[in-house]
C-alpha cells in the first residue's frame, strides 16, 4: 500500500516510461536546487535515506496485507522537497534491487513517495505554531501518506484502463472491480486509516524526540528564531 510492488513486464510501457522521465526531471531539478550544499548536509541526507531504506524493507502485516512504512513525511519535513526527492529515488532503486517491485516502477515509486515528501514541509510549517513540532509532524505525515496513497491508487487505475486485457494485470483489475462495487469504504479506507495512523504516530514520536535533543534539525517558519545547538547543521 505504500508503493508499487509490481514486477517488470506488467505495467504498460507508456506509463512506466513516462514515470521514469518525470522522476528523472524531478531529480535533475532537485540536483540544481541543492547544488553546493556542504558535506555535513550530504551526510545528514544520506543518514536519513539509510533509515528510510531500513524502515521500508520491513513489511508490517495489516490483516491480510503487508504495509511498508515509508517515513516519507518526516523525511520531507526534515530535508525539504528537493533533497527528499533525491532520497526517494535512490531508496526505490535500491528496493528494486532487493525485489520490492521491478525496475520499471522505480520512476513511478519515486513519484509516489516524492509527492508526499514534497508536501510535508509546507504542511508542517503551517501547523507548527498551533500544534507544536510533534503535532505538526503528525499532521504533515498524515497529509503526505494521503497524497502518496491517492497517487498509488490512481496509477493502478490508469494501468488497468490502459491495458484492460492484459493477463498479467488480472489480479490488479479484479481488486479494482471489487473496490468499485463498494469494497472501497469497507476494506481499503480502514486499512489506509490504520497505515496513516501508524505513520503519523511514528512522525509524532520522532519530532517530539528531536524537539528535546536537536530542535535545530526541525524547520521553523520564516522569522522564528532557530535554537542554538552545538554541532547544528549550517
C-alpha positions as CSV (number, residue, x, y, z in Angstrom):
1,X,0.0,0.0,0.0
2,X,2.9,2.4,0.4
3,X,4.4,2.0,-3.0
4,X,4.0,-0.2,-6.1
5,X,5.3,-3.8,-5.7
6,X,4.8,-4.7,-9.4
7,X,7.3,-6.8,-11.3
8,X,8.7,-5.9,-14.7
9,X,6.5,-6.7,-17.7
10,X,3.2,-5.9,-16.1
11,X,2.7,-2.2,-16.4
12,X,2.1,-0.7,-19.9
13,X,5.4,0.8,-21.3
14,X,3.9,4.2,-21.8
15,X,3.0,4.5,-18.1
16,X,6.3,3.4,-16.6
17,X,8.4,5.2,-19.2
18,X,6.5,8.4,-18.5
19,X,7.1,7.9,-14.8
20,X,10.8,7.3,-15.3
21,X,11.1,10.5,-17.4
22,X,9.1,12.6,-14.9
23,X,11.2,11.2,-12.0
24,X,14.4,12.0,-13.9
25,X,13.3,15.5,-14.5
26,X,12.4,15.9,-10.8
27,X,15.8,14.6,-9.7
28,X,17.5,16.9,-12.1
29,X,15.6,19.8,-10.7
30,X,16.5,18.8,-7.2
31,X,20.1,18.5,-8.1
32,X,20.1,22.0,-9.4
33,X,18.4,23.3,-6.3
34,X,20.8,21.5,-3.9
35,X,24.0,22.2,-5.8
36,X,26.7,23.5,-3.5
37,X,25.4,22.1,-0.2
38,X,28.0,21.2,2.4
39,X,29.4,17.8,3.2
40,X,27.6,17.8,6.6
41,X,24.2,18.3,4.9
42,X,25.0,15.5,2.4
43,X,25.9,13.1,5.3
44,X,22.7,14.1,7.0
45,X,20.7,13.4,3.9
46,X,22.4,10.0,3.4
47,X,21.8,9.0,7.0
48,X,18.1,9.8,6.7
49,X,18.0,7.9,3.4
50,X,19.5,4.9,5.1
51,X,16.9,5.0,7.9
52,X,14.1,5.3,5.2
53,X,15.5,2.3,3.4
54,X,15.7,0.2,6.5
55,X,12.1,1.0,7.5
56,X,10.7,0.3,4.0
57,X,12.5,-3.0,3.8
58,X,10.5,-4.4,6.8
59,X,6.8,-5.2,5.8
60,X,4.2,-4.8,8.6
61,X,1.2,-7.2,8.3
62,X,-2.1,-5.3,8.5
63,X,-4.7,-8.1,8.3
64,X,-4.1,-9.9,5.0
65,X,-2.0,-7.1,3.6
66,X,1.7,-6.2,4.2
67,X,2.4,-2.5,4.6
68,X,5.8,-0.9,4.3
69,X,6.3,2.2,6.4
70,X,8.0,4.9,4.4
71,X,9.0,7.8,6.6
72,X,8.3,10.0,3.5
73,X,6.5,12.6,5.6
74,X,9.2,13.1,8.3
75,X,11.9,12.9,5.6
76,X,10.2,15.6,3.6
77,X,9.9,17.8,6.7
78,X,13.5,17.4,7.7
79,X,15.1,17.7,4.3
80,X,12.7,19.7,2.2
81,X,11.2,18.8,-1.2
82,X,14.4,18.8,-3.3
83,X,16.6,16.7,-1.1
84,X,13.7,14.4,-0.2
85,X,13.1,13.6,-3.9
86,X,16.7,12.5,-4.3
87,X,16.3,10.2,-1.2
88,X,13.1,8.7,-2.5
89,X,14.6,8.0,-5.9
90,X,17.7,6.3,-4.5
91,X,15.7,4.3,-1.9
92,X,13.2,3.0,-4.5
93,X,16.1,2.0,-6.8
94,X,17.7,0.0,-4.0
95,X,14.4,-1.6,-3.1
96,X,14.0,-2.7,-6.7
97,X,17.4,-4.4,-6.4
98,X,16.0,-6.2,-3.3
99,X,13.0,-7.4,-5.1
100,X,10.3,-5.0,-4.0
101,X,8.9,-4.2,-7.4
102,X,10.7,-4.3,-10.7
103,X,13.0,-1.7,-12.3
104,X,10.2,-0.4,-14.5
105,X,8.4,1.0,-11.4
106,X,11.4,2.8,-10.0
107,X,10.3,6.1,-11.5
108,X,6.6,5.7,-10.5
109,X,7.6,4.8,-7.0
110,X,9.9,7.8,-6.7
111,X,7.0,10.0,-7.8
112,X,4.6,8.3,-5.3
113,X,6.9,8.8,-2.4
114,X,8.3,12.1,-3.6
115,X,4.8,13.7,-3.9
116,X,4.1,13.0,-0.2
117,X,7.6,14.1,0.9
118,X,7.3,17.4,-1.1
119,X,4.0,18.3,0.6
120,X,5.2,17.5,4.1
121,X,7.3,20.6,4.9
122,X,4.7,23.2,3.8
123,X,2.1,21.5,5.9
124,X,4.4,21.3,8.9
125,X,5.3,25.0,8.7
126,X,1.6,25.9,8.5
127,X,0.8,23.8,11.6
128,X,3.8,24.1,13.9
129,X,2.8,27.4,15.5
130,X,-0.5,25.9,16.7
131,X,0.2,22.1,17.0
132,X,3.8,22.4,18.2
133,X,6.5,20.3,16.4
134,X,5.2,16.8,17.4
135,X,1.6,17.6,16.3
136,X,2.7,19.4,13.2
137,X,4.9,16.4,12.2
138,X,2.0,14.0,12.7
139,X,-0.3,16.2,10.6
140,X,2.3,16.6,7.8
141,X,2.9,12.8,7.8
142,X,-0.8,12.1,7.5
143,X,-1.2,14.5,4.6
144,X,1.9,13.0,3.0
145,X,0.5,9.5,3.2
146,X,-2.9,10.5,1.9
147,X,-1.3,12.2,-1.2
148,X,1.0,9.2,-1.9
149,X,-1.8,6.7,-1.4
150,X,-4.1,8.7,-3.8
151,X,-1.4,8.7,-6.5
152,X,-0.8,5.0,-5.8
153,X,-4.5,4.2,-6.4
154,X,-4.6,6.5,-9.5
155,X,-1.6,4.7,-11.1
156,X,-3.2,1.3,-10.6
157,X,-6.5,2.5,-12.1
158,X,-4.7,4.1,-15.0
159,X,-2.7,1.0,-15.6
160,X,-5.8,-1.2,-15.9
161,X,-7.5,1.4,-18.1
162,X,-4.6,1.5,-20.5
163,X,-4.3,-2.3,-20.8
164,X,-7.7,-3.8,-19.9
165,X,-7.0,-7.2,-21.5
166,X,-3.5,-7.8,-20.1
167,X,-3.4,-11.1,-18.4
168,X,-0.6,-10.0,-16.1
169,X,-2.9,-7.3,-14.6
170,X,-5.8,-9.7,-13.9
171,X,-5.3,-9.6,-10.1
172,X,-5.0,-5.8,-10.1
173,X,-8.0,-5.5,-12.3
174,X,-10.1,-7.8,-10.0
175,X,-9.1,-5.8,-7.0
176,X,-10.2,-2.5,-8.6
177,X,-13.5,-4.1,-9.7
178,X,-14.2,-5.1,-6.1
179,X,-13.3,-1.6,-4.9
180,X,-15.8,-0.2,-7.5
181,X,-18.5,-2.4,-6.0
182,X,-18.4,-0.8,-2.6
183,X,-15.4,-2.5,-1.1
184,X,-13.5,0.8,-1.1
185,X,-15.3,2.0,2.0
186,X,-15.5,-1.4,3.7
187,X,-11.9,-2.6,3.1
188,X,-9.5,-0.1,1.7
189,X,-10.3,3.0,3.7
190,X,-10.0,1.3,7.2
191,X,-6.6,-0.2,6.1
192,X,-5.5,3.2,4.8
193,X,-6.5,4.8,8.0
194,X,-4.5,2.3,10.0
195,X,-1.5,2.8,7.9
196,X,-1.7,6.6,8.1
197,X,-2.2,6.4,11.9
198,X,0.9,4.3,12.3
199,X,3.0,6.7,10.2
200,X,1.6,9.7,12.0
201,X,2.4,8.2,15.4
202,X,5.9,7.5,14.3
203,X,6.3,11.1,13.0
204,X,4.9,12.4,16.3
205,X,7.4,10.4,18.3
206,X,10.3,11.4,16.1
207,X,9.5,15.1,16.2
208,X,9.0,15.0,20.0
209,X,12.4,13.4,20.4
210,X,14.1,15.9,18.1
211,X,12.4,18.8,19.7
212,X,14.1,17.8,23.0
213,X,17.5,16.8,21.9
214,X,18.2,18.6,18.5
215,X,15.5,21.2,17.9
216,X,17.7,22.9,15.3
217,X,17.0,20.0,12.9
218,X,13.3,20.9,12.8
219,X,12.4,23.6,10.3
220,X,11.0,26.9,11.6
221,X,8.6,29.3,10.0
222,X,10.1,32.4,8.5
223,X,11.2,34.9,11.2
224,X,11.1,32.3,14.0
225,X,14.3,32.1,16.0
226,X,16.4,28.9,15.4
227,X,17.6,27.3,18.7
228,X,21.4,27.4,19.0
229,X,22.7,23.9,19.5
230,X,26.3,22.9,19.4
231,X,27.2,21.0,16.1
232,X,24.0,22.1,14.4
233,X,23.7,21.9,10.7
234,X,24.5,25.0,8.7
